């Protein structure tokens, strides 16, 4: 994909689940940098290292599996916060 980007056959290239080590190898390879890295991220389990690495290299972090377990949205403590801040469980977790 990166070779196609170098030949200007595609405008941008993206990957899924690249870690900091993968991005460092790519950065040192003198190839064009990626545009997007799709990563699994949850409010209770955040990998700030990869997010910061992407940000420093101009790579967009695209998130999947944000609320993989719907049971989290029914947590009693989260319900209290819903009432206090007048928002949904998803809105509270995202803030």
N, C-alpha and C positions, 0 to 999 in steps of 0.2 A: 504494500500500500504506500509506503514512504517513497519507493522508487517511482510509482505513478505520480506522486505529488511532486517529486523532483522534475519529472518530465512534463509537469503542468497538465496532466490528464485528469487529475482530481484536485480540488481546491484545498481539501483538508483531510486529515486521517485521524482516526480515534481508535482506542483500545478499551478493553475491559479488564479490570482488576490488576492493573500494573501497580507495583509497589514502588517505594522510593528507590530501591536498588535497580529495578528495571529502568526507571526514568533516568537514573545516573548513567547507566550503560548507553542508553539511547543518546543522551546529551553528549557523551564523549565520542560517539561514533561519527560525528560531523554530518549527520543526516538531518533533514528538516525535523523540527520538533512537532509533536502531536498537537492536535487541537483539543481533543476531548479524552478524558479518562473516566470511564464508567465504573463507579465503585459502590460496594454495599455499605450503607451507613445507617445507623440507628441512633436515636437520641440518647439512649443509655449506653451505647458502645461506639464512641467516635474515635476515628483514627486521624488525629490532627496532623501527624507527620506527613502523610500522603497529601492531605488537603493543602498544607502549607507549601509542600514541594511543588504541587501543581500550580498554586497561585504564584510562586516565585518564578516559574518558568512559563507563565502565560497560558497554562492549560486549564480548560474548563473542567471542573469536577461535576459529573452527571451522576446523580444518586439513584439507586434502585433499592428495593427491599426496605424502604424507610419504616413502614409499619408492618413488617412481616408477620408479627403475631398480633392479631386483633384483640386478644385478651388484655394487652397492655392498655388499650384505650378504655377499658372498664375498671381500671385500678381505682380503689376507694380514695386514695390520696389525690389522684388526678381529678376525680369527680369533685372533690372539695375545691380544688383550684379552678375548675370550670365555673363553679358558682361564684367564687370570690372575684374572678377576673372576667366573668361573663363571656366565656369562649368555649369552643369545643375542645375535646381532648387533643385532637390533632393540632389545633392552633396553639394550645398551651405547650405541647411538646416541641413544636417548631420554634417557639420563641426562646 
